[in-house]
């Protein structure tokens, strides 16, 4: 290729790289990295989580349990993540947004007790 053809292509490549560097961090990308702090692991009991990580900021109202195939799900909110329990065992840990500019899933709107 001629130098005249390569220069615009090189300039475009440099401009594209600088745009990518300034992009926002996605919540998904952050969670794929190694967590900065320890988190509960699947199978731990509520007592083990509380002993290891302390009291949660908030214990949300349990959901489910209306039928046998719908187990009771408890949710405990910590600063960086929410822990989901089936009965009294951890089934999942979900990361929370680190900053307001971090792109991630939309929060679930709070429901009042009268709308159940």
Protein Blocks (a to p, Z undefined) as FASTA:
>chain_A
ZZklmmmmmmmmmmmmmmmmmpccdfklmmmpccfbdcddehiafklmmmmnopafbdcd
deehjamklccddddddfkbccddehjacfbdcdddfbfklccddddddddfklZZ
